[in-house]
Amino acid sequence: MATVEEITEEIAALQKQTEILGMENEMLHDYLQRDGDKSGEKDEADETLADSLTPSASAALKGRAAVSRGQRQQKNVRQRQELTLEEKFRIASEEAESLAKDIEHTRKTSEQNLDILRALMEETDIRTAEVKRDAYEFRRDIVVGAENPRTGKTMAEKVLKYMEDKLTQKDMLINKLLMKNQAYKSAIKKADSQLKSKDETGDNLQYIDFHQLKIENQQFVHRIEEANQELLVLKRRSGRTVKILNNMKKRLGGLTAEAKFLEDEIRERKAMLAKTEHDIVKVVEEKEAARKERKRLQAQSRQTPEMPQVVDYVTQKEEQFRLEAEKRNWGRKVELVETAARPWRDGPAWPAEEARRRAARPADTEPLARLKSSWLWRSHFSI
């Protein structure tokens, strides 16, 4: 006894097979419907042509239509039989081709609609530009140009003249369109007269002529499609070229600005270089003057050997700094001693003691003697 899982699997397999049969039936229905429409249109065309042809040709076409109806009846009888794999493959291939043709036709129709919309957009842009130009001219000539500077009101003469000019332009355009319409009407009349003359002379189109014209029409349609495709390619290429041109213009603007900046920078650097060269020349001149002054001083020092040397000057300055430091130290010591001796100095024995201390202290004349013996003292105080 089958289990629940096996029954479920069988049900799923039957549902899948049912879906496949449903798709096959739908595909077969579309195929038969399209085949029946084609056969019906062909029979109607044959009967129509048979009515307009000679009796022998009409009999042949009617016999062909009867044979096609018999073939359709036999095909309807065969529909009750099961299709083979080759027939299923053929039907699927024809359906795939038909679907591809429908997709291609839809794509071409969409491209044609897109071209129409682009043309409408271009026409709208042109009309918008014309309206803007008319508005600008009206503002220039009437709103601003026709204003009386004294009263501030619009002058009626200029408004009337503007309206008359516009109406004249419209009349000229209407006359131009009427002439073009008349030319088209004459061309249509000429074509109608040519068709009537052909009908009267018996140059009617036969069945083979109809097929030949149909083939030529297909060829011309194919050429037109190729031309449209080439036009689209050229438009896309033109769009890419315009985009590249805009990018190059932007790049050129950036490079121009950069070049201008670099030129200004070069100009500033040249000015700085000229200033630096001038400073270098000036420094070289000062160096040469210092070198000459140094040579002069060296020659003068060799001529006067008693002139002080740099070493002596440094030694005397060091001695000066040392003596000043000692002076500051002795000054601080004296201040400390005076501070400590202030209570005792205020007593009665201070004058005698101070006189005795000064008489007993030897005079410190050694720094003064060293200073008098130096070259700085001789150079400043000698006669």
VEXMI-303761 format. One line per field, with one value per residue (C-alpha): residue number from 0; residue in three letters; y, z, x. Coordinates in steps of 0.05 Angstrom, whole numbers, plus 5000, padded with zeros to 4 digits. Example, Ala and Ser with C-alpha at 12.3 -4.5 7.8 and 13.67 -1.06 7.14 Angstrom:
# residues 2
kolza c(0,1)
roti c(ALA,SER)
c2 c(4910,4979)
c3 c(5156,5143)
c1 c(5246,5273)
//
This chain:
# residues 383
kolza c(0,1,2,3,4,5,6,7,8,9,10,11,12,13,14,15,16,17,18,19,20,21,22,23,24,25,26,27,28,29,30,31,32,33,34,35,36,37,38,39,40,41,42,43,44,45,46,47,48,49,50,51,52,53,54,55,56,57,58,59,60,61,62,63,64,65,66,67,68,69,70,71,72,73,74,75,76,77,78,79,80,81,82,83,84,85,86,87,88,89,90,91,92,93,94,95,96,97,98,99,100,101,102,103,104,105,106,107,108,109,110,111,112,113,114,115,116,117,118,119,120,121,122,123,124,125,126,127,128,129,130,131,132,133,134,135,136,137,138,139,140,141,142,143,144,145,146,147,148,149,150,151,152,153,154,155,156,157,158,159,160,161,162,163,164,165,166,167,168,169,170,171,172,173,174,175,176,177,178,179,180,181,182,183,184,185,186,187,188,189,190,191,192,193,194,195,196,197,198,199,200,201,202,203,204,205,206,207,208,209,210,211,212,213,214,215,216,217,218,219,220,221,222,223,224,225,226,227,228,229,230,231,232,233,234,235,236,237,238,239,240,241,242,243,244,245,246,247,248,249,250,251,252,253,254,255,256,257,258,259,260,261,262,263,264,265,266,267,268,269,270,271,272,273,274,275,276,277,278,279,280,281,282,283,284,285,286,287,288,289,290,291,292,293,294,295,296,297,298,299,300,301,302,303,304,305,306,307,308,309,310,311,312,313,314,315,316,317,318,319,320,321,322,323,324,325,326,327,328,329,330,331,332,333,334,335,336,337,338,339,340,341,342,343,344,345,346,347,348,349,350,351,352,353,354,355,356,357,358,359,360,361,362,363,364,365,366,367,368,369,370,371,372,373,374,375,376,377,378,379,380,381,382)
roti c(MET,ALA,THR,VAL,GLU,GLU,ILE,THR,GLU,GLU,ILE,ALA,ALA,LEU,GLN,LYS,GLN,THR,GLU,ILE,LEU,GLY,MET,GLU,ASN,GLU,MET,LEU,HIS,ASP,TYR,LEU,GLN,ARG,ASP,GLY,ASP,LYS,SER,GLY,GLU,LYS,ASP,GLU,ALA,ASP,GLU,THR,LEU,ALA,ASP,SER,LEU,THR,PRO,SER,ALA,SER,ALA,ALA,LEU,LYS,GLY,ARG,ALA,ALA,VAL,SER,ARG,GLY,GLN,ARG,GLN,GLN,LYS,ASN,VAL,ARG,GLN,ARG,GLN,GLU,LEU,THR,LEU,GLU,GLU,LYS,PHE,ARG,ILE,ALA,SER,GLU,GLU,ALA,GLU,SER,LEU,ALA,LYS,ASP,ILE,GLU,HIS,THR,ARG,LYS,THR,SER,GLU,GLN,ASN,LEU,ASP,ILE,LEU,ARG,ALA,LEU,MET,GLU,GLU,THR,ASP,ILE,ARG,THR,ALA,GLU,VAL,LYS,ARG,ASP,ALA,TYR,GLU,PHE,ARG,ARG,ASP,ILE,VAL,VAL,GLY,ALA,GLU,ASN,PRO,ARG,THR,GLY,LYS,THR,MET,ALA,GLU,LYS,VAL,LEU,LYS,TYR,MET,GLU,ASP,LYS,LEU,THR,GLN,LYS,ASP,MET,LEU,ILE,ASN,LYS,LEU,LEU,MET,LYS,ASN,GLN,ALA,TYR,LYS,SER,ALA,ILE,LYS,LYS,ALA,ASP,SER,GLN,LEU,LYS,SER,LYS,ASP,GLU,THR,GLY,ASP,ASN,LEU,GLN,TYR,ILE,ASP,PHE,HIS,GLN,LEU,LYS,ILE,GLU,ASN,GLN,GLN,PHE,VAL,HIS,ARG,ILE,GLU,GLU,ALA,ASN,GLN,GLU,LEU,LEU,VAL,LEU,LYS,ARG,ARG,SER,GLY,ARG,THR,VAL,LYS,ILE,LEU,ASN,ASN,MET,LYS,LYS,ARG,LEU,GLY,GLY,LEU,THR,ALA,GLU,ALA,LYS,PHE,LEU,GLU,ASP,GLU,ILE,ARG,GLU,ARG,LYS,ALA,MET,LEU,ALA,LYS,THR,GLU,HIS,ASP,ILE,VAL,LYS,VAL,VAL,GLU,GLU,LYS,GLU,ALA,ALA,ARG,LYS,GLU,ARG,LYS,ARG,LEU,GLN,ALA,GLN,SER,ARG,GLN,THR,PRO,GLU,MET,PRO,GLN,VAL,VAL,ASP,TYR,VAL,THR,GLN,LYS,GLU,GLU,GLN,PHE,ARG,LEU,GLU,ALA,GLU,LYS,ARG,ASN,TRP,GLY,ARG,LYS,VAL,GLU,LEU,VAL,GLU,THR,ALA,ALA,ARG,PRO,TRP,ARG,ASP,GLY,PRO,ALA,TRP,PRO,ALA,GLU,GLU,ALA,ARG,ARG,ARG,ALA,ALA,ARG,PRO,ALA,ASP,THR,GLU,PRO,LEU,ALA,ARG,LEU,LYS,SER,SER,TRP,LEU,TRP,ARG,SER,HIS,PHE,SER,ILE)
c2 c(5000,5068,5115,5188,5211,5170,5197,5268,5257,5229,5289,5337,5301,5303,5377,5390,5349,5386,5453,5429,5405,5472,5510,5464,5472,5548,5548,5502,5546,5608,5571,5546,5613,5649,5596,5601,5677,5673,5620,5661,5724,5687,5657,5724,5756,5700,5707,5782,5775,5721,5768,5820,5771,5731,5670,5620,5654,5662,5588,5570,5615,5588,5517,5537,5566,5501,5460,5504,5496,5421,5421,5461,5410,5354,5392,5400,5324,5313,5358,5301,5260,5267,5309,5280,5309,5336,5371,5400,5424,5455,5490,5514,5540,5577,5607,5628,5660,5694,5719,5744,5780,5811,5834,5863,5896,5925,5950,5983,6014,6039,6069,6102,6130,6153,6189,6221,6243,6272,6309,6335,6357,6393,6427,6446,6475,6515,6541,6558,6596,6633,6651,6675,6716,6747,6762,6794,6836,6857,6878,6913,6949,6961,6955,6991,7023,7051,7085,7161,7189,7250,7219,7148,7118,7072,7106,7079,7093,7045,6992,6996,6994,6932,6897,6914,6887,6822,6815,6827,6772,6725,6742,6727,6661,6644,6661,6618,6559,6569,6567,6504,6473,6491,6459,6395,6395,6402,6345,6302,6319,6301,6234,6220,6237,6190,6134,6146,6145,6079,6051,6073,6044,5977,5981,5949,5913,5838,5787,5779,5855,5860,5810,5845,5912,5879,5853,5921,5953,5905,5922,5997,5987,5949,6005,6057,6017,6012,6087,6099,6054,6091,6157,6134,6112,6179,6215,6175,6187,6262,6262,6228,6277,6337,6307,6297,6368,6397,6357,6381,6453,6446,6416,6472,6524,6491,6487,6560,6581,6539,6568,6638,6621,6592,6654,6698,6652,6654,6730,6734,6684,6725,6788,6752,6725,6795,6822,6765,6777,6851,6833,6785,6840,6887,6836,6822,6897,6902,6841,6873,6939,6901,6863,6928,6959,6898,6903,6977,6964,6908,6954,7009,6961,6938,7011,7028,6970,7007,6999,6953,6883,6847,6801,6860,6890,6824,6818,6890,6878,6815,6854,6909,6859,6826,6893,6913,6847,6858,6929,6903,6851,6902,6948,6893,6878,6951,6955,6894,6922,6989,6955,6915,6975,7024,7013,7018,7078,7118,7113,7166,7128,7124,7185,7168,7095,7111,7159,7106,7052,7095,7114,7041,7016,7020,7051,7000,7030,6966,6965,7039,7027,6969,7011,7069,7022,6992,7012,7037,7089,7110,7115,7158,7202,7209,7277)
c3 c(5000,4980,5035,5043,5018,4954,4941,4953,4904,4852,4861,4853,4790,4762,4777,4743,4683,4681,4681,4623,4584,4598,4570,4510,4498,4503,4454,4406,4411,4393,4336,4307,4315,4280,4225,4215,4210,4158,4117,4121,4098,4042,4018,4021,3981,3929,3922,3915,3862,3827,3820,3786,3740,3678,3684,3678,3731,3777,3771,3789,3850,3873,3866,3908,3961,3961,3969,4028,4061,4052,4083,4143,4152,4150,4200,4245,4240,4259,4320,4356,4351,4397,4372,4363,4391,4322,4315,4385,4370,4304,4338,4395,4345,4305,4369,4391,4323,4326,4396,4373,4314,4361,4407,4348,4321,4390,4395,4327,4344,4410,4374,4323,4380,4414,4351,4345,4418,4407,4346,4386,4442,4391,4361,4431,4446,4381,4397,4468,4441,4392,4448,4492,4434,4422,4496,4497,4435,4464,4529,4491,4440,4480,4555,4557,4488,4479,4548,4545,4587,4605,4625,4640,4598,4538,4471,4429,4362,4377,4403,4339,4296,4334,4325,4251,4241,4276,4235,4172,4190,4205,4138,4102,4137,4120,4047,4046,4076,4027,3969,3995,4006,3935,3909,3948,3921,3850,3861,3888,3828,3781,3816,3813,3739,3727,3764,3724,3659,3679,3696,3628,3589,3626,3663,3725,3774,3768,3823,3807,3803,3872,3900,3865,3894,3962,3957,3935,3992,4041,4012,4018,4089,4105,4076,4115,4179,4165,4152,4217,4254,4224,4242,4314,4316,4289,4340,4397,4370,4364,4436,4460,4419,4449,4519,4505,4477,4540,4583,4542,4547,4623,4624,4579,4626,4685,4649,4627,4699,4721,4667,4688,4760,4740,4698,4759,4802,4751,4749,4825,4827,4774,4815,4877,4837,4812,4883,4909,4855,4873,4946,4927,4887,4946,4995,4949,4946,5022,5028,4982,5021,5087,5057,5035,5103,5137,5092,5108,5183,5178,5141,5192,5250,5217,5209,5283,5326,5389,5367,5414,5390,5395,5449,5492,5483,5504,5564,5587,5580,5622,5674,5673,5684,5742,5776,5769,5801,5858,5866,5872,5923,5965,5961,5989,6044,6063,6067,6112,6157,6162,6179,6234,6261,6261,6335,6356,6311,6344,6410,6437,6419,6344,6317,6352,6333,6261,6255,6285,6237,6176,6196,6207,6139,6079,6015,5961,5900,5863,5817,5800,5784,5739,5703,5693,5664,5613,5539,5547,5598,5555,5492,5524,5573,5542,5511)
c1 c(5000,5027,5048,5029,5098,5093,5023,5048,5105,5058,5011,5069,5093,5022,5016,5083,5061,4995,5031,5076,5014,4980,5039,5042,4967,4973,5032,4994,4932,4973,5006,4940,4907,4963,4966,4890,4894,4949,4911,4846,4881,4915,4848,4814,4870,4867,4792,4798,4851,4811,4752,4796,4835,4817,4771,4828,4871,4811,4795,4866,4865,4798,4824,4884,4839,4797,4860,4883,4815,4819,4889,4862,4806,4856,4899,4838,4827,4901,4893,4859,4923,4982,5040,5108,5172,5192,5125,5130,5201,5178,5119,5164,5216,5163,5134,5204,5216,5149,5164,5232,5198,5147,5203,5242,5179,5164,5236,5232,5165,5193,5253,5207,5164,5227,5250,5181,5184,5253,5228,5170,5217,5261,5200,5177,5245,5243,5174,5195,5255,5209,5161,5218,5246,5177,5170,5239,5224,5157,5191,5247,5203,5139,5148,5215,5225,5154,5153,5147,5204,5162,5096,5119,5063,5067,5061,5003,5037,5094,5046,5005,5067,5092,5025,5022,5093,5074,5010,5049,5098,5040,5008,5073,5079,5006,5018,5080,5043,4985,5032,5065,4996,4976,5040,5024,4953,4977,5026,4969,4925,4981,4992,4916,4915,4973,4937,4873,4912,4943,4875,4847,4905,4899,4965,4933,4976,4974,4985,5059,5067,5036,5086,5143,5122,5116,5187,5212,5174,5207,5275,5262,5237,5300,5342,5303,5314,5388,5390,5353,5401,5460,5428,5419,5492,5513,5470,5500,5569,5553,5528,5592,5633,5596,5607,5681,5685,5654,5702,5760,5735,5731,5801,5826,5796,5830,5896,5890,5878,5937,5981,5962,5977,6044,6060,6046,6088,6145,6140,6144,6201,6238,6228,6253,6313,6330,6325,6368,6420,6420,6430,6486,6520,6512,6539,6598,6612,6608,6653,6703,6700,6709,6768,6800,6787,6818,6879,6885,6880,6930,6978,6967,6979,7044,7066,7050,7072,7048,6976,6938,6922,6856,6883,6902,6833,6800,6847,6832,6757,6763,6802,6750,6693,6732,6746,6673,6652,6702,6675,6604,6627,6663,6603,6558,6609,6613,6537,6536,6590,6555,6490,6524,6564,6506,6488,6561,6575,6520,6560,6609,6674,6661,6700,6766,6761,6745,6804,6850,6825,6834,6904,6923,6892,6941,6916,6895,6928,6944,6882,6891,6964,6947,6894,6944,6995,6946,6944,6872,6894,6953,6912,6858,6896,6965,6983)
//
